[in-house]
Amino acid sequence: MTKREVVQRFEVIFEPEEEGGYHVYVPALKGCHSHGATREEARDNIIEAIELWLESARDLGIAVADRETVEVSGE
């Protein structure tokens, strides 16, 4: 039997820090934040943070909030 891998997608926000590096967070996962000296490091760190957040949520019975994408006209 083949094990199926579940892939989830989350929007992440990168914020440059004044002292250098990046703060990165996931709006859909309350409290899921990380940082890195470079954008690549911050991306790697937030992936790990997301995995740990989801694992903890499963263990604690916390549901992931529903997400939806909407378009806004900029006239």
C-alpha positions as CSV (number, residue, x, y, z in Angstrom):
1,M,0.0,0.0,0.0
2,T,1.3,3.4,-0.9
3,K,1.4,6.1,1.8
4,R,-0.3,9.3,0.6
5,E,1.4,12.6,1.5
6,V,-0.9,15.5,2.4
7,V,0.2,18.8,1.1
8,Q,-1.1,22.0,2.5
9,R,-0.4,25.5,1.4
10,F,-0.2,28.5,3.7
11,E,0.5,32.2,2.9
12,V,3.6,33.5,4.7
13,I,4.5,37.1,5.2
14,F,8.1,38.2,5.2
15,E,8.9,41.5,7.0
16,P,12.5,42.9,6.7
17,E,13.9,43.7,10.1
18,E,15.7,47.1,10.7
19,E,18.7,45.3,12.1
20,G,18.8,42.9,9.2
21,G,17.2,39.6,8.5
22,Y,13.5,38.7,8.2
23,H,10.6,38.1,10.5
24,V,8.2,35.7,8.9
25,Y,4.7,34.6,10.0
26,V,1.6,32.6,8.9
27,P,-1.6,34.6,9.2
28,A,-3.8,31.4,9.1
29,L,-1.9,29.8,12.0
30,K,-2.2,32.0,15.1
31,G,1.2,32.4,16.8
32,C,3.2,30.7,14.0
33,H,6.2,33.0,13.6
34,S,9.9,32.6,12.8
35,H,12.9,34.6,11.6
36,G,16.1,34.2,9.6
37,A,19.2,36.1,8.7
38,T,18.3,35.7,5.0
39,R,15.1,35.3,3.2
40,E,16.0,31.7,2.4
41,E,16.8,30.9,6.0
42,A,13.6,32.5,7.1
43,R,11.7,30.4,4.6
44,D,13.3,27.2,5.8
45,N,12.6,28.2,9.4
46,I,8.9,29.0,8.8
47,I,8.4,25.6,7.1
48,E,9.7,23.9,10.2
49,A,7.6,26.1,12.4
50,I,4.5,25.3,10.3
51,E,5.2,21.5,10.6
52,L,5.6,21.8,14.4
53,W,2.5,24.0,14.7
54,L,0.4,21.5,12.7
55,E,1.8,18.6,14.8
56,S,0.9,20.3,18.1
57,A,-2.5,21.3,16.8
58,R,-3.2,17.6,15.9
59,D,-2.0,16.5,19.4
60,L,-4.1,19.1,21.1
61,G,-7.2,18.8,18.9
62,I,-6.9,22.4,17.6
63,A,-8.5,22.9,14.2
64,V,-6.8,24.9,11.5
65,A,-8.8,28.0,10.6
66,D,-10.7,28.0,7.3
67,R,-9.0,30.0,4.6
68,E,-10.3,31.6,1.5
69,T,-8.8,33.8,-1.2
70,V,-10.7,36.8,-2.4
71,E,-10.0,39.4,-5.0
72,V,-10.4,43.1,-4.5
73,S,-10.6,45.6,-7.3
74,G,-8.2,48.5,-6.9
75,E,-10.1,51.3,-8.7
